[in-house]
Amino acid sequence: MGHPKFKISEEKSNRRFFDSLTLAQNDKAGIMQSSLITVETIRAAAERIKGIAVRTPLVRAQFAGLSGWGTGREIYLKAESLQPIGAFKIRGAANTILQLTAEELKRGVITYSSGNHAQGVAYAAREVGAKAVIVMPQNAPAVKRAATIALGAEVVDVGNASSERLAKSDELVAKFGYVTVAPYDDLRVIAGQATCGLEIIEDMPDVDLVLAPVSGGGLLSGVAAAVKQLKPNVIVIGVEPELAGDTAESFRKGEIVTWPGEMTSRTIADGLRTQSVGVANFAHIQKFVTKIVTVTEAEIRAAMRMIVAATRLVPEPSGAVAAAALLFHSDELPVYKKAVAVVSGGNVAPEMLAEILNGRD
């Protein structure tokens, strides 16, 4: 399915916010913005975070007529929903926080997130005894907000646009001196998320196709960097909700575009509502990703039901988009024998899960 034909102008003021923050973070890390992460960096990240993040399994999924006996194809789900916080975000958050100095940890850390990165930062900060402040949108799922607070973080509410979260975070950094742990546009975060791709290749070296969700781009850029540098012949594809398809449009145009928050907020996939892909992330995506596929809301819901039925894994909507591409967009995918779809998270409200499983779309 193609994405809707909206005419969208790039919000240059928001882009400047993201660009300036990214440059400051990567300069601090001693990394040039134009750099791409290496296999050595990824392996170092894996060693660094192994006491906080867990190595998640590849779970075989038997989808009737699509994978399993008689089809010549095998589909596996990378179950990041089994991380301690229920999502992959713990990888990048831990890799960043564990590289901070004692003085930086004493000042405390801050981030801006709709939920999963918030929990990742809160969890990793708690592990090292640092204060965590999270700027969250008002429409963040209650289950993610409650989990973040339970981990000891201080939550600050703002409007729904990702640009509002960033602006408030900058304000608090200037006022209190917190250290920012970016959700995606930071090479330390990308390297942390890349450990997911490293595990895929180590556990299934003969994989043909890897699919991962994309919004800000942390997971896709990291997974793609790991997979393509370790196994150049493997094809990596990003998947995004049709209603929040800014990265798909950016990929087609070859330049970053920004969608208004009122548009990206329409998707049920709350973890994929970022208004624009990150600068460093986009550089990796352009280098290592073959294409980006968009999926509909109905396809996301159907994929959630099919994942639960086939594997007993519980995905949140954002975690089901990669599998949705395999299930409903085979005509847009290359021929494969073994495919892996990353289930990026499982933090779904029980009432939403019940409605979707009961077929109430």
Backbone torsions as a table, in degrees:
resi	resn	phi	psi	omega
1	MET	NA	135.3	176.0
2	GLY	-81.8	162.5	179.6
3	HIS	-85.0	156.6	-176.8
4	PRO	-61.1	149.7	-174.6
5	LYS	-87.9	75.6	177.1
6	PHE	-92.1	147.2	173.0
7	LYS	-96.7	112.6	-171.7
8	ILE	-124.6	128.6	176.8
9	SER	-97.5	144.9	-179.5
10	GLU	-73.0	130.3	178.8
11	GLU	-85.5	95.3	-170.4
12	LYS	-65.8	-32.0	179.8
13	SER	-66.9	-40.3	177.1
14	ASN	-65.1	-40.0	-179.3
15	ARG	-62.6	-36.8	179.2
16	ARG	-65.1	-37.2	176.0
17	PHE	-56.8	-51.8	-177.3
18	PHE	-63.7	-43.9	-177.6
19	ASP	-62.8	-46.0	-176.4
20	SER	-66.9	-38.7	178.6
21	LEU	-65.7	-44.7	-179.5
22	THR	-60.5	-46.9	-179.4
23	LEU	-61.2	-41.8	-179.6
24	ALA	-64.1	-43.2	-178.6
25	GLN	-65.5	-45.5	-175.8
26	ASN	-75.1	-30.6	172.8
27	ASP	-62.6	-40.8	-179.8
28	LYS	-63.2	-35.5	179.9
29	ALA	-80.4	-1.2	-179.5
30	GLY	74.4	28.3	-175.5
31	ILE	-121.9	132.6	175.1
32	MET	-72.2	140.5	-177.8
33	GLN	-57.3	-32.6	-176.3
34	SER	-78.7	-4.1	-176.7
35	SER	-71.1	154.3	170.8
36	LEU	-114.9	143.9	-179.2
37	ILE	-68.8	152.5	-177.7
38	THR	-110.1	167.7	176.2
39	VAL	-61.0	-37.5	179.1
40	GLU	-62.3	-41.4	178.2
41	THR	-64.1	-40.3	-179.7
42	ILE	-66.0	-43.7	179.7
43	ARG	-64.8	-37.5	177.2
44	ALA	-63.7	-40.0	177.8
45	ALA	-63.4	-42.5	179.7
46	ALA	-59.8	-42.3	178.5
47	GLU	-66.5	-38.1	-176.4
48	ARG	-66.6	-41.5	-170.2
49	ILE	-96.1	0.7	-170.9
50	LYS	-65.2	-17.1	176.3
51	GLY	-85.1	-7.6	-178.2
52	ILE	-117.5	-55.6	176.0
53	ALA	-82.0	156.7	178.3
54	VAL	-110.9	158.9	175.1
55	ARG	-83.4	113.2	-174.4
56	THR	-89.5	151.9	-175.4
57	PRO	-83.1	161.0	166.7
58	LEU	-95.8	116.4	-175.9
59	VAL	-103.3	122.4	-179.4
60	ARG	-71.4	133.7	-179.3
61	ALA	-116.9	122.4	178.4
62	GLN	-96.8	101.9	177.3
63	PHE	-104.3	118.9	-173.1
64	ALA	-52.6	123.9	177.1
65	GLY	81.7	-10.2	-177.0
66	LEU	-112.7	-33.8	-179.2
67	SER	-149.5	157.8	179.4
68	GLY	99.8	-160.9	-171.7
69	TRP	-56.8	130.1	174.8
70	GLY	85.9	-8.0	-177.4
71	THR	-98.3	-21.9	-175.3
72	GLY	76.6	9.1	-178.5
73	ARG	-130.7	148.1	174.2
74	GLU	-126.0	134.4	177.2
75	ILE	-117.7	131.4	177.3
76	TYR	-123.8	146.1	177.7
77	LEU	-110.0	125.6	175.9
78	LYS	-83.0	107.6	-165.5
79	ALA	-86.0	71.1	177.0
80	GLU	-69.9	-11.3	174.0
81	SER	-65.4	-12.8	-179.8
82	LEU	-93.7	6.0	173.2
83	GLN	-64.9	159.6	-179.0
84	PRO	-54.8	-30.1	178.1
85	ILE	-100.8	4.6	179.0
86	GLY	80.2	16.3	-178.7
87	ALA	-163.2	158.9	-177.3
88	PHE	-64.3	-19.5	-171.0
89	LYS	-58.4	-20.8	179.7
90	ILE	-62.5	-27.5	-178.2
91	ARG	-63.6	-56.1	-178.1
92	GLY	-67.9	-38.3	179.0
93	ALA	-62.8	-45.4	-179.6
94	ALA	-65.6	-42.1	-178.5
95	ASN	-63.0	-33.3	178.6
96	THR	-75.9	-50.7	-175.3
97	ILE	-65.0	-35.7	-179.4
98	LEU	-72.4	-6.9	175.5
99	GLN	-101.5	-0.2	179.9
100	LEU	-77.2	152.9	178.2
101	THR	-78.3	167.0	178.1
102	ALA	-60.6	-37.7	180.0
103	GLU	-66.1	-40.4	179.0
104	GLU	-66.7	-40.6	178.5
105	LEU	-64.7	-35.0	178.5
106	LYS	-64.8	-33.8	178.7
107	ARG	-71.3	-24.8	-178.1
108	GLY	95.1	160.6	-178.2
109	VAL	-117.0	156.3	179.8
110	ILE	-140.1	149.2	172.2
111	THR	-150.0	173.5	179.9
112	TYR	-127.8	122.2	-169.4
113	SER	-161.5	150.4	175.2
114	SER	-85.5	-5.2	174.8
115	GLY	158.8	-57.7	-173.6
116	ASN	-71.9	-43.7	175.9
117	HIS	-65.6	-34.2	176.8
118	ALA	-57.0	-46.8	179.6
119	GLN	-67.3	-37.3	177.5
120	GLY	-61.2	-45.6	178.7
121	VAL	-65.9	-44.6	-180.0
122	ALA	-60.9	-42.6	-179.0
123	TYR	-65.5	-50.1	-177.9
124	ALA	-65.7	-38.5	178.7
125	ALA	-64.0	-41.1	178.3
126	ARG	-62.1	-36.4	-179.6
127	GLU	-63.7	-30.3	-178.2
128	VAL	-106.6	6.0	176.0
129	GLY	75.9	27.5	-179.6
130	ALA	-104.3	149.3	174.2
131	LYS	-71.5	142.1	177.9
132	ALA	-126.0	128.9	175.7
133	VAL	-116.7	131.3	-176.6
134	ILE	-122.7	123.7	174.2
135	VAL	-92.8	117.2	-174.0
136	MET	-121.6	147.2	175.5
137	PRO	-73.4	154.3	-179.1
138	GLN	-63.4	-25.4	-178.3
139	ASN	-93.0	14.2	177.1
140	ALA	-63.2	140.6	179.5
141	PRO	-57.7	138.9	-177.5
142	ALA	-59.6	-35.1	-178.5
143	VAL	-65.7	-34.9	179.5
144	LYS	-76.8	-38.3	177.9
145	ARG	-62.4	-47.1	-179.1
146	ALA	-62.2	-40.4	179.9
147	ALA	-65.8	-37.8	179.0
148	THR	-64.5	-44.8	178.9
149	ILE	-65.1	-39.2	-179.9
150	ALA	-62.6	-26.0	178.5
151	LEU	-82.9	1.6	174.1
152	GLY	97.3	7.0	-178.3
153	ALA	-82.7	153.2	171.5
154	GLU	-92.0	126.0	-176.7
155	VAL	-106.0	131.2	176.5
156	VAL	-116.4	123.9	-176.7
157	ASP	-90.7	141.0	174.1
158	VAL	-139.3	-173.2	177.3
159	GLY	-67.9	-176.9	-171.2
160	ASN	-83.1	-19.6	-176.3
161	ALA	-73.5	141.0	178.7
162	SER	-63.7	-29.3	178.0
163	SER	-66.2	-32.3	177.3
164	GLU	-67.9	-39.7	178.2
165	ARG	-62.8	-44.0	-179.2
166	LEU	-64.9	-42.1	-179.3
167	ALA	-63.1	-42.5	178.4
168	LYS	-67.2	-38.7	177.2
169	SER	-61.2	-45.1	178.2
170	ASP	-59.8	-40.2	179.4
171	GLU	-61.6	-44.5	-178.7
172	LEU	-71.2	-33.7	175.6
173	VAL	-62.2	-45.3	-179.6
174	ALA	-64.0	-35.0	-175.7
175	LYS	-80.9	-40.1	-171.2
176	PHE	-116.1	-9.6	177.7
177	GLY	80.0	19.5	178.1
178	TYR	-63.2	156.5	175.8
179	VAL	-98.3	126.5	-177.5
180	THR	-79.7	133.2	170.9
181	VAL	-112.1	97.6	-173.4
182	ALA	-64.0	147.8	179.6
183	PRO	-68.0	-29.9	-174.8
184	TYR	-155.0	-35.4	-170.0
185	ASP	-88.1	63.3	-178.7
186	ASP	-155.8	133.9	-175.7
187	LEU	-65.4	-27.9	176.2
188	ARG	-68.4	-38.4	177.2
189	VAL	-67.3	-45.2	178.9
190	ILE	-59.1	-43.0	179.7
191	ALA	-63.5	-38.3	177.3
192	GLY	-63.8	-46.8	179.3
193	GLN	-66.4	-28.2	180.0
194	ALA	-63.8	-21.8	178.6
195	THR	-62.4	-24.6	174.2
196	CYS	-63.5	-44.4	177.4
197	GLY	-67.0	-37.4	176.6
198	LEU	-58.6	-44.5	179.5
199	GLU	-64.6	-37.5	179.0
200	ILE	-59.8	-47.8	-178.3
201	ILE	-68.7	-39.7	179.1
202	GLU	-64.6	-37.6	-176.5
203	ASP	-86.4	-23.2	-179.9
204	MET	-142.9	74.4	-175.9
205	PRO	-64.7	-15.8	179.8
206	ASP	-100.4	18.4	176.7
207	VAL	-63.1	144.8	178.7
208	ASP	-101.3	-34.4	-168.9
209	LEU	-141.5	132.8	177.3
210	VAL	-126.6	131.9	178.5
211	LEU	-123.1	138.4	-180.0
212	ALA	-140.5	148.0	176.2
213	PRO	-65.9	157.7	176.8
214	VAL	-143.7	141.6	172.0
215	SER	-148.8	-84.7	171.3
216	GLY	-71.9	-26.0	172.7
217	GLY	104.8	2.0	-177.6
218	GLY	-61.7	-49.2	-177.8
219	LEU	-68.3	-50.7	-177.5
220	LEU	-61.8	-44.5	-178.4
221	SER	-63.9	-39.9	179.6
222	GLY	-70.5	-48.3	179.9
223	VAL	-60.0	-45.0	-178.9
224	ALA	-63.5	-41.4	180.0
225	ALA	-62.0	-42.6	179.7
226	ALA	-67.8	-49.7	-175.3
227	VAL	-62.9	-49.2	-174.0
228	LYS	-71.3	-29.5	178.1
229	GLN	-79.8	-26.1	177.5
230	LEU	-87.8	-37.4	-178.1
231	LYS	-137.7	83.7	-173.6
232	PRO	-58.5	-23.6	-177.9
233	ASN	-81.9	-12.1	178.3
234	VAL	-73.7	137.4	178.8
235	ILE	-93.7	132.7	178.8
236	VAL	-116.0	129.6	-178.0
237	ILE	-127.5	136.5	175.3
238	GLY	-92.7	152.2	179.8
239	VAL	-133.4	135.8	-173.6
240	GLU	-140.8	147.8	174.1
241	PRO	-62.3	139.5	177.8
242	GLU	-58.3	-34.7	-177.8
243	LEU	-78.4	-6.1	177.3
244	ALA	-137.3	46.7	-170.1
245	GLY	-88.9	39.8	-178.2
246	ASP	-66.8	-36.6	-179.6
247	THR	-70.2	-38.0	176.5
248	ALA	-60.6	-42.1	177.8
249	GLU	-66.7	-42.2	177.9
250	SER	-59.3	-42.1	-178.6
251	PHE	-63.7	-41.9	179.5
252	ARG	-66.1	-39.9	-175.4
253	LYS	-83.3	-19.2	-178.2
254	GLY	78.2	16.1	177.1
255	GLU	-151.7	152.2	-176.1
256	ILE	-73.3	128.6	172.4
257	VAL	-116.4	157.8	-178.9
258	THR	-119.4	130.6	174.3
259	TRP	-98.8	143.4	177.3
260	PRO	-61.3	150.1	-178.9
261	GLY	-60.5	-33.0	-179.8
262	GLU	-67.5	-18.9	177.0
263	MET	-86.9	-49.4	-178.1
264	THR	-67.3	-24.0	-179.2
265	SER	-73.6	-6.6	-177.6
266	ARG	-74.0	-25.4	-175.8
267	THR	-74.7	146.7	175.1
268	ILE	-67.9	-19.8	-178.4
269	ALA	-80.0	83.1	-171.9
270	ASP	-63.5	-24.9	178.9
271	GLY	-78.3	-3.8	-176.9
272	LEU	-121.7	34.1	-177.3
273	ARG	-100.3	9.4	178.8
274	THR	-59.2	141.8	-173.0
275	GLN	-77.7	-23.1	179.2
276	SER	-156.7	150.3	178.2
277	VAL	-71.6	150.6	179.6
278	GLY	-71.2	157.0	-177.8
279	VAL	-65.0	-54.2	179.3
280	ALA	-63.9	-36.7	179.3
281	ASN	-63.5	-43.8	-178.2
282	PHE	-63.9	-36.3	177.6
283	ALA	-60.8	-42.4	177.8
284	HIS	-68.6	-40.7	-179.5
285	ILE	-63.3	-43.4	178.2
286	GLN	-62.7	-33.8	-178.0
287	LYS	-77.3	-40.3	-166.0
288	PHE	-116.4	-12.8	-174.5
289	VAL	-101.0	136.7	-178.0
290	THR	-79.1	-44.2	-179.8
291	LYS	-162.4	169.2	175.3
292	ILE	-125.7	126.8	-179.2
293	VAL	-105.0	141.9	175.3
294	THR	-108.2	147.1	-178.4
295	VAL	-125.7	153.0	-178.0
296	THR	-84.3	168.0	177.1
297	GLU	-63.8	-40.8	178.7
298	ALA	-63.2	-37.6	179.0
299	GLU	-68.1	-37.0	177.7
300	ILE	-63.0	-46.4	179.9
301	ARG	-63.6	-44.6	179.1
302	ALA	-62.5	-39.8	178.8
303	ALA	-63.7	-38.4	176.6
304	MET	-58.6	-46.3	179.8
305	ARG	-62.3	-42.1	-176.9
306	MET	-70.2	-35.3	177.6
307	ILE	-65.3	-46.0	179.5
308	VAL	-60.6	-44.9	-178.0
309	ALA	-66.1	-37.8	-174.2
310	ALA	-83.0	-30.7	-170.5
311	THR	-129.6	-15.5	-172.5
312	ARG	68.4	7.9	169.1
313	LEU	-74.7	147.2	179.3
314	VAL	-111.5	104.6	178.8
315	PRO	-92.4	146.7	165.3
316	GLU	-79.6	168.7	-178.8
317	PRO	-53.7	-44.3	179.7
318	SER	-61.8	-32.4	-178.8
319	GLY	-76.1	-10.7	-177.1
320	ALA	-99.6	-6.1	-171.8
321	VAL	-68.6	-37.0	-179.5
322	ALA	-65.0	-42.8	176.8
323	ALA	-65.9	-34.3	178.7
324	ALA	-59.5	-37.1	177.9
325	ALA	-64.5	-41.9	177.6
326	LEU	-64.7	-38.3	-174.3
327	LEU	-76.7	-35.6	-169.6
328	PHE	-122.7	-2.9	-177.4
329	HIS	-130.9	39.9	-178.4
330	SER	-61.2	-26.9	180.0
331	ASP	-69.7	-16.9	178.9
332	GLU	-98.7	-0.5	-175.6
333	LEU	-109.7	154.9	176.3
334	PRO	-73.5	163.4	173.9
335	VAL	-65.9	136.9	-178.8
336	TYR	-145.4	159.5	172.3
337	LYS	-106.0	-38.6	178.0
338	LYS	-131.7	124.0	179.5
339	ALA	-124.3	146.6	175.0
340	VAL	-122.6	127.6	173.0
341	ALA	-111.9	128.7	-179.1
342	VAL	-81.5	120.0	170.6
343	VAL	-88.4	97.5	-166.7
344	SER	-70.5	-23.4	-179.7
345	GLY	-169.3	166.1	-179.4
346	GLY	-135.0	24.7	-177.1
347	ASN	-88.9	77.3	-178.4
348	VAL	-112.5	139.9	178.1
349	ALA	-63.0	137.0	-178.1
350	PRO	-55.9	-38.6	-179.0
351	GLU	-68.4	-36.1	176.3
352	MET	-67.5	-43.8	179.3
353	LEU	-60.1	-43.2	-179.8
354	ALA	-62.1	-42.6	179.7
355	GLU	-62.5	-43.6	-177.7
356	ILE	-69.4	-43.2	180.0
357	LEU	-64.6	-29.1	178.1
358	ASN	-84.0	2.8	176.3
359	GLY	78.5	16.8	179.3
360	ARG	-91.5	90.7	-177.7
361	ASP	-88.0	NA	NA
